[in-house]
Amino acid sequence: MQFSTLLHHSPHHNRERTIPSRRHYQSCRECKIRVHQFLERIYGTCVRDHGFGWQTGLASYADTPIGPTLRDVVQVLEGHRGFGIDTFVRRKVVAGCDYWVPDPGFIVEFDESQHFTSPRKLALSVYGDRHTLGFSAERWMELCERHDAKDNNPVYRDEQRAWYDTLRDLVPLAEGLQPTVRLYVHDHEWCALDPDSTEDLESFSDLIEAGRSATTQSAAGFRFPTLPPAQPAALVESLRWYAASRLVIEGGFDPDWIRPRPPITVERDRDGLFLSHDPDAARPDRQTVLGGLKEAKPDVTVTIPDIGPVLALSLEGTESVAIGPGGVPELTGELERTAGACVNVHMMYPALVYGFWHVLSADRVQDFAPVTVPGPVGGPHDHGDHAQRTNGEAAAELQRYQDALARLSERDDIRDAPSRYEACGLTLVERGGGSRQGTVYPHYPGPDSLLDYNRMFQHLYAVYDRRFVDSARALKETTRRRFWHHESPLLTEMAGRNDLLAEMTPRARRDPVCPPHRPRDGGQRGGMLARSF
C-alpha cells in the first residue's frame, strides 16, 4: 500500500501580487480598522489585540506536535547572528494577535514590511510541509527577499520578531485552532475598500477563505500521507484526517461525532444513508476529555451526544532509528509516557475504547550490510528489501519495543488493567525518496500480528460493539454503527480508485435498513435530506 500526502498547497499559493506603485502609508490606522470591519461583517465577532497567554519559551512546546519544528527554528535563528533564544525572548507570553475570529476559531495577522526579514525567511524555510498553514510560506519568503527589512533596536529585534511570528503561525495548531491567516499590507489599499460594497466584501472573503482553505484541503484525501524525512509532526497531523475519515467510511460512525471532524457529510433518503466528500465540513479541532489526573486531548475522539467519549485514538510519529546505541532505546523509554496517558484516560472513562498507533519511518540499506527488520519476513523481500539503516543492536531493540507494545494492547474488559489500550498498532514505512516513499513494509510486524494497523481498527470496532451496543440494548438505536448506501457518491468515487480501498472496506449495504434519525425538516420523507444524527 502507498501512503499519499494529504498536505496540499492552498489555492492562493500561486496568486502573485506586486507592491503597488501608488505610495500608501503602511501603518495607516484606517487600513487596520477596515480589515476589522470586514472580518466582523463576514464572521460576526472579531476581537483586536486578543491575548491567549501562550508561552514564548521553547520548553513549553516540547511534547506537542509543533515541538520539533520549533526546535529547528530556534537552531537556525541562533545560528544566523549568534543571538541565543535566551537573549531575544524577552517576554513570558506572546503579545495579542492582530485579529481573533472566535467562530470558527482562527487569528489574522496584518504583516507590514518590518516582518519580512532574513531571520523570518530562515524560520519559514524550516516549515516545509510539516504543518498546515493559512498563508503561502513560499510567497512570504519571497517577500522577505524583496524587503530584506532590518531593525537593530535592539540588535536582536529581527530574530525576536521572527520567533514571535513563528509562535503565532504554529501554536494555534497545537491548541486545536484553525491555521493563522496572514495578510500582506501592500496587497491592497485596504482603507479604500468599502465593507458596504458587495463586490469588496466578496473579494475580501475570498482572500481570507483562500488562506483558511488549507485547513480543509489537508483533509481532502483518505489514504496515508507521504512521510517526508524528519517530519513526524506532519505525519501525525495528516494521520488524524486519515483515521477520522476511516472511522466514518469503514467504522460507520457519524462524522459529527468525530474530532477532528472529517471532510464527509451524510444525507438520507428512503433508500438509506449516503456519504459525500465535502472539504468544507472538515474541522481541525481536537476533543479535550477529562482525565483521572489531568485533561487529555487524544488525536482522534468519537463522542456520542448525551453519552460522552466512547472511542479515542492516540497517534505517534517517529523519525527513523539512529545508528548505534541511543537510537531505538528511546522508543522503549517512551512506553512509560504511553502507558501513563492510557491510565489517565481510563481512570475517568473505564469503558472508553482507546487505541494507540505508532508509525515509524525507515531507510533502505545502501552502502552497508543489510539488517532484516524483526518479525515474520520471507519471500523475495527478505533481508535487504525490508531493512533499516541500523545495526544489529538497534534491530534487537526494535523487537523489544514491539513486544512491549503488544503487552500494552488487548484490554478487552473494563476491569482489566487501565494501563492497557484496547488495541495498539505499529507500522513501518519507507522514508526514502522515489516511488517507494511512504510504502508500508508489508512483513512488519506482519498481517497476523496484534500490532497490524488494519487489525487494530477492526479490534477497536469489535470492542466498541461489545461495550456500547451489545451490552447496552436500551441505547442500541443510538450507539450502533451505521451502514452506508453502497451507491454513496463518496464510495462510488473511491471504487473508481482502488488504491483508496486497499486498506479499508466501507461499511456499506444495499438495503435501506438504517437507524432512526431526525431529518432537518422535522421528519418529512422523500428526496435526499441533508442531516446530522
C-alpha positions, 0 to 999 in steps of 0.5 A, spaced: 500 500 500 502 507 498 501 512 503 499 519 499 500 526 502 494 529 504 498 536 505 496 540 499 498 547 497 492 552 498 489 555 492 492 562 493 499 559 493 500 561 486 496 568 486 502 573 485 501 580 487 506 586 486 507 592 491 503 597 488 506 603 485 501 608 488 505 610 495 500 608 501 502 609 508 503 602 511 501 603 518 495 607 516 490 606 522 484 606 517 487 600 513 487 596 520 480 598 522 477 596 515 480 589 515 476 589 522 470 591 519 470 586 514 472 580 518 466 582 523 461 583 517 463 576 514 464 572 521 460 576 526 465 577 532 472 579 531 476 581 537 483 586 536 489 585 540 486 578 543 491 575 548 491 567 549 497 567 554 501 562 550 508 561 552 514 564 548 519 559 551 521 553 547 520 548 553 513 549 553 512 546 546 516 540 547 511 534 547 506 537 542 506 536 535 509 543 533 515 541 538 520 539 533 519 544 528 520 549 533 526 546 535 529 547 528 527 554 528 530 556 534 537 552 531 537 556 525 535 563 528 541 562 533 545 560 528 544 566 523 547 572 528 549 568 534 543 571 538 541 565 543 533 564 544 535 566 551 537 573 549 531 575 544 525 572 548 524 577 552 517 576 554 513 570 558 507 570 553 506 572 546 503 579 545 495 579 542 494 577 535 492 582 530 485 579 529 481 573 533 475 570 529 472 566 535 467 562 530 470 558 527 476 559 531 482 562 527 487 569 528 489 574 522 495 577 522 496 584 518 504 583 516 507 590 514 514 590 511 518 590 518 516 582 518 519 580 512 526 579 514 532 574 513 531 571 520 523 570 518 525 567 511 530 562 515 524 560 520 519 559 514 524 555 510 524 550 516 516 549 515 516 545 509 510 541 509 510 539 516 504 543 518 498 546 515 498 553 514 493 559 512 498 563 508 503 561 502 510 560 506 513 560 499 510 567 497 512 570 504 519 568 503 519 571 497 517 577 500 522 577 505 527 577 499 524 583 496 524 587 503 530 584 506 527 589 512 532 590 518 531 593 525 537 593 530 533 596 536 535 592 539 540 588 535 536 582 536 529 585 534 529 581 527 530 574 530 525 576 536 520 578 531 521 572 527 520 567 533 514 571 535 511 570 528 513 563 528 509 562 535 503 565 532 503 561 525 504 554 529 501 554 536 494 555 534 495 548 531 497 545 537 491 548 541 486 545 536 485 552 532 484 553 525 491 555 521 493 563 522 491 567 516 496 572 514 495 578 510 500 582 506 499 590 507 501 592 500 496 587 497 491 592 497 489 599 499 485 596 504 482 603 507 479 604 500 475 598 500 468 599 502 465 593 507 458 596 504 460 594 497 458 587 495 463 586 490 469 588 496 466 584 501 466 578 496 473 579 494 475 580 501 472 573 503 475 570 498 482 572 500 481 570 507 477 563 505 483 562 500 488 562 506 483 558 511 482 553 505 488 549 507 485 547 513 480 543 509 484 541 503 489 537 508 483 533 509 481 532 502 484 525 501 483 518 505 489 514 504 496 515 508 500 521 507 507 521 504 512 521 510 517 526 508 524 525 512 524 528 519 517 530 519 513 526 524 509 532 526 506 532 519 505 525 519 501 525 525 497 531 523 495 528 516 494 521 520 488 524 524 484 526 517 486 519 515 483 515 521 477 520 522 475 519 515 476 511 516 472 511 522 466 514 518 467 510 511 469 503 514 467 504 522 460 507 520 460 512 525 457 519 524 462 524 522 459 529 527 461 525 532 468 525 530 474 530 532 477 532 528 471 532 524 472 529 517 471 532 510 464 527 509 457 529 510 451 524 510 444 525 507 438 520 507 433 518 503 428 512 503 433 508 500 438 509 506 444 513 508 449 516 503 456 519 504 459 525 500 466 528 500 465 535 502 472 539 504 468 544 507 465 540 513 472 538 515 474 541 522 481 541 525 479 541 532 481 536 537 476 533 543 479 535 550 476 529 555 477 529 562 482 525 565 483 521 572 489 526 573 489 531 568 485 533 561 487 529 555 486 531 548 487 524 544 488 525 536 482 522 534 475 522 539 468 519 537 463 522 542 456 520 542 451 526 544 448 525 551 453 519 552 460 522 552 467 519 549 466 512 547 472 511 542 479 515 542 485 514 538 492 516 540 497 517 534 505 517 534 510 519 529 517 517 529 523 519 525 527 513 523 532 509 528 539 512 529 545 508 528 548 505 534 546 505 541 541 511 543 537 510 537 531 505 538 532 505 546 528 511 546 522 508 543 522 503 549 523 509 554 517 512 551 512 506 553 512 509 560 509 516 557 504 511 553 502 507 558 501 513 563 496 517 558 492 510 557 491 510 565 489 517 565 484 516 560 481 510 563 481 512 570 475 517 568 472 513 562 473 505 564 469 503 558 472 508 553 475 504 547 482 507 546 487 505 541 494 507 540 498 507 533 505 508 532 508 509 525 515 509 524 519 511 518 525 507 515 531 507 510 533 502 505 540 499 506 545 502 501 552 502 502 552 497 508 550 490 510 543 489 510 539 488 517 532 484 516 527 488 520 524 483 526 518 479 525 515 474 520 519 476 513 520 471 507 519 471 500 523 475 495 523 481 500 527 478 505 533 481 508 535 487 504 528 489 501 525 490 508 531 493 512 533 499 516 539 503 516 541 500 523 545 495 526 544 489 529 543 492 536 538 497 534 534 491 530 534 487 537 531 493 540 526 494 535 523 487 537 523 489 544 519 495 543 514 491 539 513 486 544 512 491 549 507 494 545 503 488 544 503 487 552 500 494 552 494 492 547 488 487 548 484 490 554 478 487 552 474 488 559 473 494 563 476 491 569 482 489 566 488 493 567 487 501 565 494 501 563 492 497 557 489 500 550 484 496 547 488 495 541 495 498 539 498 498 532 505 499 529 507 500 522 513 501 518 514 505 512 519 507 507 522 514 508 526 514 502 525 518 496 522 515 489 516 511 488 517 507 494 516 513 499 511 512 504 510 504 502 508 500 508 513 494 509 508 489 508 512 483 513 512 488 519 510 486 524 506 482 519 498 481 517 497 476 523 500 480 528 496 484 534 500 490 532 497 490 524 494 497 523 488 494 519 487 489 525 487 494 530 481 498 527 477 492 526 479 490 534 477 497 536 470 496 532 469 489 535 470 492 542 466 498 541 460 493 539 461 489 545 461 495 550 456 500 547 451 496 543 451 489 545 451 490 552 447 496 552 440 494 548 436 500 551 441 505 547 442 500 541 438 505 536 443 510 538 450 507 539 450 502 533 454 503 527 451 505 521 451 502 514 452 506 508 448 506 501 453 502 497 451 507 491 454 513 496 457 518 491 463 518 496 464 510 495 462 510 488 468 515 487 473 511 491 471 504 487 473 508 481 480 508 485 482 502 488 488 504 491 483 508 496 480 501 498 486 497 499 486 498 506 479 499 508 472 496 506 466 501 507 461 499 511 456 499 506 449 495 504 444 495 499 438 495 503 435 501 506 435 498 513 438 504 517 437 507 524 432 512 526 434 519 525 431 526 525 431 529 518 432 537 518 425 538 516 422 535 522 421 528 519 418 529 512 420 523 507 422 523 500 428 526 496 435 526 499 435 530 506 441 533 508 442 531 516 446 530 522 444 524 527 
